């Protein structure tokens, strides 16, 4: 059931990528993708770690679910709103190119408030071990964006970054609305009166927020730097290739996210090691297959995206090792989180973020988009090696 949801989400994301990239064309798609990446870099901070905080509390005490759901929404509104203002203020001064102030506002609100709140809904469903609901939840925002983009195309609106930003926002808003109803059906409405106080929620969520930032922002910073250093015409074909491989990588992240509540609940028991082995074999096995599928699909990519995306096939080929490296990295990192070693994970992934920044700044002017590929693969390999060294050096304790 959960696997079906992962496959469906990947298909929906692929459809959205094809619709928007063909609608906008390579250059405008690069401008739109780079603008989205600006917000996506800090998006892990937007709910201040409450999806994992919620997962930890609910996995160990299911009766706290409605209170933690209220906590997640409250923190997302507060922190996401503050980040939205800061990102918009900085965008006008820092970015050489972006989609425009009003369009940027729609993108920022979607990425820093609407999407993080929907992610918390998915965590709520999986923490309650409602796999069907969780699988539906992870599809809601992508499905909403596809419907919004197709509706604008049917209405005859021209492909522009501004129109794409509207579809991005409207689809995200619709996805969140559906997620709120879904959680209400599964578990009830948020228990606002029992939510955690802001201080404790912020304090407990800080390790997860920082971990999310250093653990995922390295995936988006290359588009922002590329937009600044190389221009939108390069960003478009590269981002299209990155998103193609990203669709294949997505089930790995979703698998780990879906099984993390059980790993947390089994902490310090013999069952944790057994469950983790199953997750590891599944993630790495799928990662290997996805890497091979990437190579097989690469020659057909330009025909899917149309004129202006001829270089995308080459980028997809270069990125083919990424799914396997991603699986190795995140399966080991999830073991650290599940065994209450989030601090070690943060230190390792912070080093990885630093490596990614330095490599992109040095290599992009010299190698172009190829520099971003080298930076990404090198970062994943180094972080995976460091995480595995820690995991293998200290086994989870047996009850």
Legacy VTK file of the C-alpha trace (Angstrom):
# vtk DataFile Version 3.0
C-alpha trace
ASCII
DATASET POLYDATA
POINTS 399 float
0.000 0.000 0.000
2.753 2.430 0.946
4.833 1.395 -2.061
1.905 2.169 -4.349
1.738 5.664 -2.899
5.450 6.204 -3.531
5.120 5.086 -7.140
2.060 7.271 -7.660
3.801 10.321 -6.237
6.796 9.761 -8.498
4.498 9.544 -11.523
2.655 12.733 -10.528
5.927 14.599 -9.997
7.138 13.457 -13.407
3.931 14.711 -15.032
4.257 18.082 -13.290
7.871 18.408 -14.390
6.988 17.681 -18.012
3.986 20.023 -18.057
5.787 22.994 -16.499
9.095 22.586 -18.354
7.412 22.345 -21.766
4.984 25.145 -20.891
7.749 27.572 -19.907
10.622 26.582 -22.190
14.202 26.040 -21.067
15.167 29.598 -20.088
11.963 30.564 -18.239
11.892 27.163 -16.557
15.428 27.793 -15.334
14.367 31.168 -13.913
11.346 29.616 -12.194
13.308 26.619 -10.861
16.089 28.839 -9.529
13.573 31.056 -7.739
11.874 28.035 -6.158
15.277 26.741 -5.042
15.913 29.954 -3.084
12.960 29.172 -0.826
13.591 25.411 -0.863
17.057 25.871 0.656
15.633 27.159 3.947
12.365 25.167 3.770
13.612 22.517 6.254
13.587 25.236 8.927
9.998 26.284 8.180
8.284 23.844 10.555
11.244 23.841 12.939
11.653 20.074 13.016
8.082 19.341 14.054
7.494 16.483 11.575
10.248 14.448 13.258
9.324 15.796 16.695
5.737 14.741 16.016
6.932 11.354 14.778
8.984 10.751 17.908
6.216 11.707 20.341
3.378 9.941 18.533
5.398 6.780 17.876
5.991 6.442 21.618
2.623 7.824 22.803
-0.166 7.688 20.188
-2.553 9.558 22.491
-0.486 12.735 21.983
-1.190 12.778 18.242
-3.772 15.579 18.077
-1.759 17.778 20.431
1.393 17.240 18.342
-0.546 17.913 15.132
-1.590 21.283 16.584
2.016 21.901 17.620
3.255 21.215 14.102
0.758 23.588 12.491
1.447 26.309 15.052
5.223 26.123 14.611
4.913 26.064 10.818
2.745 29.168 10.766
5.064 31.025 13.118
8.476 30.041 11.775
7.414 29.682 8.134
5.816 33.115 8.181
8.958 34.716 9.600
11.182 32.950 7.064
8.889 34.032 4.230
9.363 37.676 5.137
13.141 37.277 5.435
13.525 35.413 2.121
11.424 37.978 0.266
13.435 40.820 1.768
16.731 39.192 0.784
15.615 38.118 -2.702
15.430 41.655 -3.991
18.977 42.423 -2.862
20.790 39.128 -3.409
19.322 37.583 -6.550
20.457 38.852 -9.901
17.462 37.109 -11.510
14.132 35.958 -10.063
10.493 35.659 -11.104
9.404 39.069 -9.785
8.289 40.245 -6.358
4.645 39.108 -6.379
5.391 35.807 -8.074
8.283 35.276 -5.669
5.905 35.894 -2.750
3.604 33.121 -3.994
6.516 30.717 -4.402
7.916 31.538 -0.959
4.588 31.092 0.851
4.018 27.795 -0.962
7.467 26.436 -0.088
7.780 27.811 3.459
4.226 27.484 4.828
1.933 25.329 2.697
4.303 22.487 1.806
5.861 22.131 5.307
2.377 21.964 6.856
1.427 19.227 4.380
4.638 17.356 5.212
3.608 17.435 8.866
0.261 15.878 7.872
2.121 13.050 6.141
4.270 12.524 9.239
1.128 12.433 11.356
-0.389 9.664 9.236
2.765 7.563 9.163
3.381 8.055 12.892
-0.095 6.615 13.512
0.837 3.765 11.144
-1.926 4.708 8.729
-0.020 3.785 5.597
-2.841 4.390 3.129
-3.502 7.879 4.476
0.218 8.672 4.493
0.566 7.513 0.897
-2.339 9.721 -0.133
-0.959 12.686 1.774
2.420 12.676 0.053
0.644 12.884 -3.313
-1.663 15.807 -2.526
0.598 18.787 -3.242
2.082 17.356 -6.479
-1.412 16.427 -7.674
-2.713 19.899 -6.833
0.124 21.523 -8.775
-0.505 19.342 -11.830
-4.211 20.210 -11.800
-3.485 23.929 -11.401
-0.920 23.974 -14.225
-3.152 21.981 -16.587
-6.094 24.275 -15.808
-4.019 27.351 -16.681
-2.840 25.707 -19.888
-6.445 24.838 -20.801
-7.414 28.451 -20.149
-4.892 29.521 -22.786
-2.503 31.373 -20.475
0.996 31.799 -21.860
3.935 30.038 -20.251
5.670 32.545 -18.008
7.412 32.270 -14.627
4.655 34.428 -13.122
1.890 32.086 -14.265
3.923 29.079 -13.118
4.230 30.692 -9.675
0.448 31.065 -9.486
-0.052 27.388 -10.361
2.626 26.445 -7.823
0.834 28.366 -5.072
-2.726 27.337 -5.913
-1.754 23.667 -6.208
0.092 23.772 -2.875
-2.857 25.459 -1.174
-5.248 22.843 -2.510
-2.906 20.061 -1.362
-2.754 21.470 2.171
-6.537 21.844 2.367
-6.976 18.214 1.340
-4.316 17.132 3.866
-6.119 18.907 6.705
-9.324 17.069 5.853
-7.453 13.774 5.554
-5.876 14.066 9.017
-9.263 15.077 10.448
-10.737 11.852 9.073
-7.836 9.716 10.293
-7.301 11.248 13.726
-9.490 14.315 14.297
-8.880 18.044 14.311
-5.859 19.623 16.038
-6.073 19.816 19.836
-4.978 23.436 20.110
-5.464 23.635 23.875
-3.058 20.721 24.440
-0.302 21.711 22.025
3.243 22.044 23.283
4.306 25.464 24.452
6.436 27.421 22.005
9.581 27.239 24.133
9.736 23.451 24.588
8.592 22.797 21.019
11.299 25.092 19.681
13.957 23.632 21.946
13.109 20.005 21.150
12.681 20.712 17.456
15.979 22.560 17.022
18.182 19.479 16.387
15.713 18.219 13.777
15.383 21.637 12.147
19.140 22.082 11.852
19.494 18.477 10.733
16.891 19.015 8.026
18.629 22.161 6.835
22.092 20.639 6.525
20.699 17.308 5.307
18.672 18.577 2.347
19.650 22.146 1.425
22.750 20.901 -0.415
20.348 19.549 -3.046
19.046 23.017 -3.994
21.896 25.449 -3.470
23.502 24.555 -6.824
20.490 25.976 -8.737
20.705 29.262 -6.852
24.455 29.590 -7.402
24.072 28.538 -11.018
21.360 31.159 -11.561
23.730 33.790 -10.204
26.913 32.619 -11.920
25.733 31.055 -15.192
22.244 32.401 -15.912
18.762 30.934 -16.366
19.487 29.414 -19.789
21.882 26.921 -18.149
19.745 26.345 -15.068
16.730 25.153 -17.098
18.254 22.103 -18.850
20.279 21.143 -15.772
17.285 21.403 -13.433
15.157 19.327 -15.797
17.780 16.564 -15.682
18.145 16.876 -11.911
14.369 16.606 -11.424
14.163 13.550 -13.682
16.660 11.733 -11.479
15.014 13.296 -8.419
11.735 11.587 -9.304
13.585 8.260 -9.151
15.258 9.241 -5.876
12.000 10.323 -4.236
10.821 6.811 -3.232
14.010 6.355 -1.206
13.282 9.452 0.876
9.642 8.465 1.245
10.541 4.907 2.285
12.897 6.167 4.972
10.359 8.742 6.139
7.624 6.118 6.342
9.720 3.660 8.360
11.399 6.162 10.670
8.484 6.174 13.183
8.811 2.417 13.636
12.593 2.669 14.010
12.135 5.362 16.649
9.511 3.315 18.487
11.838 0.279 18.477
14.832 2.229 19.825
16.977 0.121 22.187
15.153 -3.087 21.270
16.278 -6.086 19.235
13.543 -5.320 16.708
15.202 -2.068 15.669
18.217 -3.795 14.127
16.001 -6.249 12.234
13.746 -3.497 10.909
16.709 -1.335 9.961
18.270 -4.161 7.945
15.044 -4.461 5.953
15.030 -0.699 5.298
18.692 -0.743 4.292
18.317 -3.619 1.846
15.207 -2.049 0.299
16.704 1.445 -0.034
20.089 0.370 -1.416
18.572 -2.236 -3.718
16.145 0.300 -5.115
18.933 2.898 -5.398
20.984 0.552 -7.556
18.020 -0.173 -9.822
17.218 3.544 -10.058
20.799 4.339 -11.077
20.601 1.765 -13.863
17.177 3.064 -14.934
18.605 6.587 -15.109
21.215 5.489 -17.626
18.594 3.656 -19.675
16.208 6.638 -19.739
18.743 9.369 -20.504
18.676 9.141 -24.346
14.915 9.724 -24.408
14.875 12.787 -22.137
15.288 15.552 -24.783
12.326 14.192 -26.755
10.157 14.457 -23.636
11.081 18.039 -22.793
11.298 19.484 -26.302
13.518 22.196 -27.850
16.121 23.793 -25.602
16.687 20.682 -23.480
19.228 18.904 -25.686
21.911 19.025 -22.967
19.580 17.441 -20.413
20.372 13.897 -21.591
24.038 14.428 -20.746
23.204 15.753 -17.284
20.953 12.760 -16.581
23.774 10.378 -17.550
26.234 12.176 -15.290
23.756 12.062 -12.397
23.104 8.325 -12.738
25.193 7.331 -9.637
23.194 9.718 -7.455
20.270 7.399 -6.457
22.633 4.744 -5.098
24.778 7.271 -3.217
21.635 8.964 -1.867
20.328 5.624 -0.577
23.618 4.871 1.187
23.741 8.345 2.729
20.170 8.585 3.988
19.744 5.015 5.172
22.797 5.438 7.415
21.715 8.920 8.501
18.248 7.638 9.453
19.894 5.086 11.753
21.581 7.945 13.605
18.291 9.838 13.988
16.351 6.759 15.115
18.947 5.897 17.763
18.971 9.398 19.323
22.268 10.418 17.688
20.888 13.396 15.799
23.796 15.545 16.960
26.300 13.322 15.190
24.175 13.386 12.039
24.067 17.191 12.147
27.839 17.464 12.428
28.422 15.105 9.513
25.834 16.690 7.219
26.999 20.190 8.147
30.430 19.202 6.869
28.732 17.884 3.724
26.906 21.176 3.187
30.202 23.035 3.499
31.799 20.717 0.937
28.889 21.274 -1.467
29.111 25.064 -1.175
32.865 25.185 -1.715
32.797 22.773 -4.660
29.948 24.605 -6.400
31.590 28.013 -5.978
34.910 26.708 -7.295
33.686 24.377 -10.048
30.670 26.151 -11.571
32.702 28.973 -13.199
35.223 26.445 -14.530
33.052 23.474 -15.558
29.585 24.948 -15.939
26.717 22.644 -14.998
29.136 19.711 -14.831
30.580 21.351 -11.725
27.224 21.005 -9.965
27.140 17.289 -10.803
30.646 16.746 -9.429
29.776 18.692 -6.267
26.582 16.701 -5.662
28.115 13.257 -6.176
31.209 14.081 -4.123
29.080 15.425 -1.266
26.829 12.339 -1.192
29.820 9.977 -1.267
31.711 11.722 1.539
28.668 12.099 3.791
27.598 8.480 3.205
31.075 7.271 4.132
31.148 9.369 7.308
27.648 8.277 8.394
28.442 4.615 7.813
31.637 4.923 9.790
29.674 6.195 12.807
26.862 3.650 12.441
29.198 0.679 12.119
31.306 1.867 15.032
28.468 1.898 17.536
25.613 -0.576 17.277
22.154 0.280 18.677
21.793 -1.170 22.135
19.707 -4.326 22.591
16.952 -4.481 25.207
LINES 1 400
399 0 1 2 3 4 5 6 7 8 9 10 11 12 13 14 15 16 17 18 19 20 21 22 23 24 25 26 27 28 29 30 31 32 33 34 35 36 37 38 39 40 41 42 43 44 45 46 47 48 49 50 51 52 53 54 55 56 57 58 59 60 61 62 63 64 65 66 67 68 69 70 71 72 73 74 75 76 77 78 79 80 81 82 83 84 85 86 87 88 89 90 91 92 93 94 95 96 97 98 99 100 101 102 103 104 105 106 107 108 109 110 111 112 113 114 115 116 117 118 119 120 121 122 123 124 125 126 127 128 129 130 131 132 133 134 135 136 137 138 139 140 141 142 143 144 145 146 147 148 149 150 151 152 153 154 155 156 157 158 159 160 161 162 163 164 165 166 167 168 169 170 171 172 173 174 175 176 177 178 179 180 181 182 183 184 185 186 187 188 189 190 191 192 193 194 195 196 197 198 199 200 201 202 203 204 205 206 207 208 209 210 211 212 213 214 215 216 217 218 219 220 221 222 223 224 225 226 227 228 229 230 231 232 233 234 235 236 237 238 239 240 241 242 243 244 245 246 247 248 249 250 251 252 253 254 255 256 257 258 259 260 261 262 263 264 265 266 267 268 269 270 271 272 273 274 275 276 277 278 279 280 281 282 283 284 285 286 287 288 289 290 291 292 293 294 295 296 297 298 299 300 301 302 303 304 305 306 307 308 309 310 311 312 313 314 315 316 317 318 319 320 321 322 323 324 325 326 327 328 329 330 331 332 333 334 335 336 337 338 339 340 341 342 343 344 345 346 347 348 349 350 351 352 353 354 355 356 357 358 359 360 361 362 363 364 365 366 367 368 369 370 371 372 373 374 375 376 377 378 379 380 381 382 383 384 385 386 387 388 389 390 391 392 393 394 395 396 397 398
